[in-house]
């Protein structure tokens, strides 16, 4: 599911120009799941290491599965070009358990990037 960036921007004017390191945790604490997904969509790729903890927390604890999956996809996509150790360490056991749960029964394209974490070697 793609975030509705227009709706999120309308609800929070000027807030999605780009997400800086310190702003991501605050954006992910917003009560609107569409805004949280939009904030994740605005995280640069590769994900800066300073942003990994906030994304990992969203992955493991967000009550909205679409937000958790967006965080997983952002983090795990980095495995294309980066060493898995630091990324998997940031995700942790709770995050890996959540990725497994999200991947079960999901459409393959929706979890393609997240599944990279499940197959990565530490």
N, CA, C and O of each residue as an XYZ file, in Angstrom:
488
protein
N       0.842     -1.168      0.000
C       0.000      0.000      0.000
C       0.894      1.240      0.000
O       1.761      1.382      0.862
N       0.690      2.116     -0.942
C       1.453      3.351     -1.006
C       0.835      4.369     -0.061
O      -0.387      4.464      0.048
N       1.688      5.135      0.624
C       1.129      6.148      1.511
C       0.442      7.226      0.695
O       0.876      7.549     -0.411
N      -0.618      7.775      1.234
C      -1.313      8.867      0.588
C      -0.607     10.151      0.994
O      -0.976     10.803      1.972
N       0.421     10.501      0.220
C       1.240     11.659      0.566
C       0.435     12.947      0.533
O       0.642     13.826      1.369
N      -0.473     13.070     -0.414
C      -1.270     14.291     -0.500
C      -2.134     14.470      0.741
O      -2.239     15.573      1.276
N      -2.753     13.381      1.198
C      -3.597     13.474      2.397
C      -2.754     13.775      3.635
O      -3.154     14.567      4.488
N      -1.597     13.145      3.727
C      -0.737     13.392      4.880
C      -0.224     14.821      4.874
O      -0.157     15.462      5.923
N       0.136     15.322      3.707
C       0.621     16.705      3.613
C      -0.504     17.682      3.945
O      -0.268     18.710      4.579
N      -1.732     17.363      3.516
C      -2.857     18.234      3.821
C      -3.143     18.256      5.322
O      -3.508     19.294      5.874
N      -2.978     17.118      5.972
C      -3.228     17.043      7.414
C      -2.132     17.721      8.229
O      -2.375     18.209      9.332
N      -0.924     17.745      7.673
C       0.235     18.306      8.373
C       1.026     19.170      7.392
O       2.100     18.758      6.951
N       0.525     20.359      7.038
C       1.140     21.184      5.998
C       2.628     21.461      6.245
O       3.049     21.798      7.351
N       3.397     21.304      5.173
C       4.816     21.621      5.222
C       5.681     20.623      5.945
O       6.886     20.840      6.077
N       5.114     19.550      6.411
C       5.879     18.651      7.265
C       6.582     17.529      6.521
O       7.402     16.831      7.117
N       6.290     17.329      5.238
C       6.864     16.196      4.529
C       7.866     16.611      3.454
O       8.085     15.880      2.488
N       8.458     17.755      3.619
C       9.444     18.208      2.648
C      10.617     17.250      2.622
O      11.213     17.032      1.567
N      10.945     16.698      3.715
C      12.020     15.729      3.875
C      12.100     15.431      5.353
O      11.763     16.281      6.178
N      12.526     14.274      5.688
C      12.587     13.900      7.095
C      14.046     13.899      7.524
O      14.867     13.174      6.962
N      14.361     14.709      8.517
C      15.716     14.752      9.052
C      15.830     13.744     10.188
O      14.827     13.276     10.727
N      17.074     13.417     10.543
C      17.322     12.418     11.581
C      16.473     12.641     12.826
O      15.792     11.720     13.276
N      16.502     13.830     13.382
C      15.812     14.108     14.627
C      14.306     14.176     14.507
O      13.597     14.061     15.507
N      13.808     14.360     13.297
C      12.368     14.512     13.098
C      11.654     13.185     12.895
O      10.441     13.102     13.086
N      12.381     12.158     12.515
C      11.732     10.894     12.185
C      11.013     10.291     13.386
O       9.870      9.852     13.260
N      11.650     10.263     14.527
C      11.005      9.686     15.719
C       9.719     10.429     16.054
O       8.719      9.812     16.422
N       9.743     11.746     15.928
C       8.535     12.527     16.199
C       7.450     12.220     15.175
O       6.278     12.087     15.530
N       7.833     12.106     13.912
C       6.852     11.797     12.863
C       6.250     10.418     13.076
O       5.059     10.216     12.837
N       7.057      9.476     13.519
C       6.562      8.116     13.733
C       5.703      7.998     14.989
O       5.047      6.977     15.197
N       5.701      9.021     15.816
C       4.848      9.045     17.005
C       3.496      9.691     16.717
O       2.622      9.705     17.584
N       3.317     10.223     15.518
C       2.059     10.862     15.147
C       0.928      9.834     15.218
O       1.149      8.650     14.965
N      -0.267     10.278     15.556
C      -1.389      9.345     15.706
C      -1.958      8.885     14.373
O      -2.703      7.906     14.329
N      -1.626      9.566     13.294
C      -2.167      9.247     11.968
C      -1.266      8.252     11.237
O      -0.138      8.595     10.883
N      -1.744      7.023     11.004
C      -0.899      6.043     10.329
C      -0.499      6.457      8.911
O       0.589      6.107      8.454
N      -1.354      7.189      8.218
C      -0.993      7.660      6.874
C       0.191      8.617      6.950
O       1.069      8.598      6.088
N       0.212      9.443      7.974
C       1.339     10.359      8.156
C       2.609      9.573      8.487
O       3.682      9.890      7.975
N       2.494      8.558      9.334
C       3.666      7.750      9.677
C       4.219      7.042      8.441
O       5.432      6.988      8.240
N       3.316      6.497      7.607
C       3.769      5.848      6.363
C       4.422      6.860      5.435
O       5.438      6.563      4.807
N       3.849      8.044      5.346
C       4.419      9.085      4.488
C       5.786      9.521      4.996
O       6.688      9.784      4.201
N       5.945      9.598      6.300
C       7.257      9.952      6.860
C       8.289      8.912      6.478
O       9.417      9.258      6.127
N       7.921      7.649      6.539
C       8.846      6.578      6.160
C       9.169      6.665      4.674
O      10.310      6.440      4.269
N       8.173      6.990      3.866
C       8.400      7.115      2.425
C       9.376      8.238      2.103
O       9.992      8.231      1.038
N       9.526      9.196      3.001
C      10.427     10.323      2.788
C      11.805     10.120      3.396
O      12.636     11.027      3.350
N      12.062      8.958      3.959
C      13.388      8.635      4.480
C      14.304      8.369      3.286
O      13.931      7.632      2.374
N      15.493      8.962      3.287
C      16.392      8.727      2.152
C      16.870      7.279      2.098
O      16.938      6.584      3.112
N      17.193      6.855      0.896
C      17.787      5.524      0.699
C      19.199      5.743      0.174
O      19.380      6.509     -0.773
N      20.175      5.118      0.740
C      20.099      4.214      1.879
C      19.732      4.961      3.162
O      19.990      6.156      3.307
N      19.135      4.231      4.067
C      18.706      4.815      5.343
C      19.936      5.209      6.148
O      20.801      4.369      6.398
N      20.031      6.469      6.556
C      21.148      6.863      7.421
C      21.131      6.049      8.720
O      20.065      5.771      9.269
N      22.289      5.681      9.191
C      22.361      4.829     10.385
C      21.666      5.466     11.581
O      21.154      4.750     12.441
N      21.636      6.790     11.658
C      20.972      7.465     12.777
C      19.454      7.291     12.735
O      18.785      7.469     13.753
N      18.904      6.945     11.567
C      17.456      6.757     11.443
C      17.028      5.313     11.676
O      15.843      5.040     11.864
N      17.966      4.408     11.665
C      17.613      2.988     11.814
C      16.876      2.682     13.118
O      15.893      1.943     13.082
N      17.302      3.214     14.267
C      16.583      2.873     15.509
C      15.106      3.277     15.487
O      14.255      2.524     15.958
N      14.798      4.447     14.948
C      13.396      4.884     14.892
C      12.584      3.980     13.977
O      11.451      3.620     14.297
N      13.164      3.612     12.837
C      12.460      2.706     11.925
C      12.307      1.317     12.540
O      11.265      0.678     12.393
N      13.341      0.858     13.221
C      13.271     -0.460     13.863
C      12.206     -0.485     14.955
O      11.514     -1.489     15.122
N      12.072      0.593     15.683
C      11.033      0.682     16.710
C       9.651      0.646     16.064
O       8.751     -0.037     16.553
N       9.483      1.383     14.964
C       8.198      1.364     14.257
C       7.899     -0.027     13.733
O       6.764     -0.497     13.817
N       8.901     -0.681     13.197
C       8.728     -2.036     12.693
C       8.239     -2.968     13.794
O       7.290     -3.725     13.589
N       8.862     -2.919     14.929
C       8.559     -3.863     16.009
C       7.282     -3.522     16.776
O       6.621     -4.420     17.295
N       6.926     -2.236     16.854
C       5.869     -1.861     17.794
C       4.672     -1.126     17.213
O       3.662     -0.985     17.903
N       4.742     -0.652     15.975
C       3.617      0.137     15.463
C       2.364     -0.729     15.402
O       2.422     -1.897     15.019
N       1.248     -0.153     15.780
C      -0.017     -0.892     15.798
C      -0.613     -1.072     14.404
O      -1.516     -1.887     14.216
N      -0.119     -0.326     13.442
C      -0.607     -0.417     12.068
C       0.370     -1.269     11.251
O       1.534     -0.904     11.090
N      -0.108     -2.395     10.744
C       0.767     -3.296      9.997
C       1.373     -2.644      8.760
O       2.499     -2.967      8.384
N       0.642     -1.730      8.121
C       1.175     -1.061      6.936
C       2.359     -0.168      7.293
O       3.305     -0.054      6.514
N       2.314      0.457      8.451
C       3.441      1.278      8.914
C       4.632      0.377      9.214
O       5.758      0.674      8.813
N       4.387     -0.714      9.913
C       5.463     -1.648     10.242
C       6.101     -2.207      8.973
O       7.323     -2.333      8.894
N       5.285     -2.540      7.991
C       5.808     -3.071      6.742
C       6.611     -2.014      5.980
O       7.640     -2.329      5.384
N       6.153     -0.782      5.997
C       6.909      0.294      5.341
C       8.277      0.456      5.991
O       9.279      0.655      5.304
N       8.315      0.371      7.313
C       9.598      0.474      8.023
C      10.498     -0.709      7.673
O      11.696     -0.538      7.452
N       9.923     -1.896      7.624
C      10.699     -3.084      7.267
C      11.255     -2.965      5.859
O      12.426     -3.261      5.622
N      10.423     -2.535      4.930
C      10.880     -2.393      3.550
C      12.001     -1.371      3.437
O      12.965     -1.588      2.703
N      11.888     -0.266      4.150
C      12.936      0.763      4.099
C      14.255      0.222      4.642
O      15.309      0.408      4.034
N      14.189     -0.441      5.778
C      15.412     -0.975      6.388
C      16.019     -2.101      5.555
O      17.226     -2.114      5.310
N      15.205     -3.020      5.131
C      15.710     -4.219      4.448
C      16.145     -3.945      3.018
O      16.978     -4.674      2.479
N      15.599     -2.911      2.395
C      16.041     -2.554      1.050
C      17.531     -2.229      1.052
O      18.222     -2.483      0.065
N      18.022     -1.678      2.136
C      19.438     -1.314      2.237
C      20.367     -2.513      2.113
O      21.559     -2.341      1.856
N      19.852     -3.713      2.289
C      20.689     -4.906      2.163
C      21.175     -5.114      0.729
O      22.090     -5.903      0.494
N      20.574     -4.420     -0.219
C      21.012     -4.510     -1.608
C      22.463     -4.045     -1.731
O      23.242     -4.621     -2.491
N      22.819     -3.009     -0.986
C      24.143     -2.413     -1.154
C      24.970     -2.327      0.128
O      26.140     -1.947      0.076
N      24.394     -2.669      1.261
C      25.105     -2.520      2.531
C      25.253     -3.857      3.249
O      24.488     -4.795      3.024
N      26.242     -3.915      4.105
C      26.476     -5.115      4.909
C      25.271     -5.363      5.818
O      24.709     -4.417      6.368
N      24.876     -6.609      5.979
C      23.676     -6.901      6.775
C      23.845     -6.713      8.275
O      22.868     -6.416      8.962
N      25.042     -6.876      8.800
C      25.239     -6.841     10.245
C      24.603     -5.656     10.954
O      23.770     -5.856     11.838
N      24.967     -4.427     10.597
C      24.395     -3.271     11.295
C      22.882     -3.122     11.105
O      22.176     -2.682     12.013
N      22.400     -3.487      9.935
C      20.965     -3.362      9.668
C      20.182     -4.381     10.491
O      19.188     -4.040     11.132
N      20.633     -5.623     10.470
C      19.944     -6.663     11.238
C      20.069     -6.424     12.739
O      19.153     -6.741     13.498
N      21.196     -5.867     13.166
C      21.357     -5.547     14.588
C      20.358     -4.477     15.011
O      19.791     -4.551     16.101
N      20.141     -3.491     14.158
C      19.170     -2.435     14.480
C      17.755     -3.005     14.538
O      16.962     -2.613     15.394
N      17.441     -3.921     13.639
C      16.101     -4.513     13.600
C      15.843     -5.365     14.830
O      14.757     -5.303     15.406
N      16.809     -6.149     15.235
C      16.681     -6.958     16.446
C      15.709     -8.122     16.297
O      15.064     -8.293     15.262
N      15.624     -8.906     17.349
C      14.788    -10.111     17.342
C      13.303     -9.780     17.210
O      12.582    -10.461     16.481
N      12.838     -8.741     17.910
C      11.420     -8.383     17.828
C      11.049     -7.945     16.416
O       9.980     -8.291     15.912
N      11.935     -7.182     15.783
C      11.683     -6.734     14.417
C      11.663     -7.891     13.438
O      10.832     -7.927     12.531
N      12.581     -8.844     13.616
C      12.619    -10.005     12.724
C      11.352    -10.851     12.885
O      10.815    -11.365     11.904
N      10.887    -10.988     14.110
C       9.648    -11.719     14.357
C       8.480    -11.018     13.663
O       7.614    -11.674     13.084
N       8.459     -9.700     13.721
C       7.379     -8.937     13.076
C       7.449     -9.087     11.565
O       6.415     -9.224     10.911
N       8.662     -9.063     10.994
C       8.794     -9.240      9.547
C       8.225    -10.598      9.134
O       7.494    -10.695      8.148
N       8.559    -11.637      9.885
C       8.028    -12.974      9.572
C       6.503    -12.963      9.597
O       5.856    -13.528      8.716
N       5.945    -12.325     10.597
C       4.494    -12.246     10.734
C       3.874    -11.468      9.573
O       2.852    -11.880      9.024
N       4.482    -10.359      9.205
C       3.962     -9.542      8.108
C       4.059    -10.266      6.768
O       3.199    -10.102      5.902
N       5.100    -11.060      6.603
C       5.331    -11.744      5.327
C       4.360    -12.896      5.089
O       4.091    -13.248      3.941
N       3.837    -13.479      6.149
C       2.921    -14.613      6.014
C       1.631    -14.177      5.326
O       0.892    -13.336      5.838
N       1.380    -14.750      4.186
C       0.143    -14.478      3.474
C       0.091    -13.148      2.745
O      -0.938    -12.815      2.157
N       1.155    -12.389      2.765
C       1.166    -11.092      2.088
C       1.464    -11.274      0.606
O       2.034    -12.284      0.195
N       1.077    -10.299     -0.177
C       1.396    -10.318     -1.602
C       2.906    -10.198     -1.756
O       3.534     -9.378     -1.086
N       3.490    -11.004     -2.629
C       4.959    -11.028     -2.766
C       5.597     -9.660     -3.002
O       6.635     -9.362     -2.411
N       5.006     -8.832     -3.843
C       5.606     -7.524     -4.099
C       5.570     -6.616     -2.872
O       6.452     -5.776     -2.694
N       4.563     -6.782     -2.038
C       4.434     -5.939     -0.854
C       5.536     -6.201      0.163
O       5.905     -5.312      0.929
N       6.061     -7.425      0.169
C       7.062     -7.794      1.174
C       8.419     -8.141      0.561
O       9.297     -8.666      1.247
N       8.587     -7.851     -0.715
C       9.831     -8.215     -1.401
C      11.060     -7.691     -0.673
O      11.994     -8.451     -0.416
N      11.076     -6.410     -0.337
C      12.246     -5.845      0.334
C      12.370     -6.354      1.763
O      13.472     -6.653      2.223
N      11.251     -6.453      2.465
C      11.292     -6.936      3.842
C      11.858     -8.345      3.922
O      12.569     -8.680      4.870
N      11.547     -9.165      2.936
C      12.029    -10.549      2.946
C      13.549    -10.641      2.796
O      14.141    -11.666      3.132
N      14.177     -9.592      2.301
C      15.642     -9.593      2.213
C      16.251     -9.814      3.597
O      17.282    -10.474      3.731
N      15.611     -9.261      4.619
C      16.118     -9.409      5.979
C      16.011    -10.861      6.452
O      16.856    -11.336      7.210
N      14.983    -11.550      6.008
C      14.789    -12.930      6.447
C      15.821    -13.862      5.836
O      16.138    -14.903      6.411
N      16.343    -13.498      4.683
C      17.303    -14.363      4.000
C      18.746    -13.894      4.167
O      19.671    -14.575      3.724
N      18.944    -12.761      4.788
C      20.300    -12.199      4.950
C      21.106    -12.988      5.970
O      20.566    -13.521      6.940
N      22.366    -13.047      5.736
C      23.305    -13.681      6.669
C      23.905    -12.600      7.547
O      24.289    -11.535      7.063
N      23.980    -12.874      8.817
C      24.587    -11.896      9.751
C      26.058    -11.768      9.522
O      26.725    -10.996     10.212
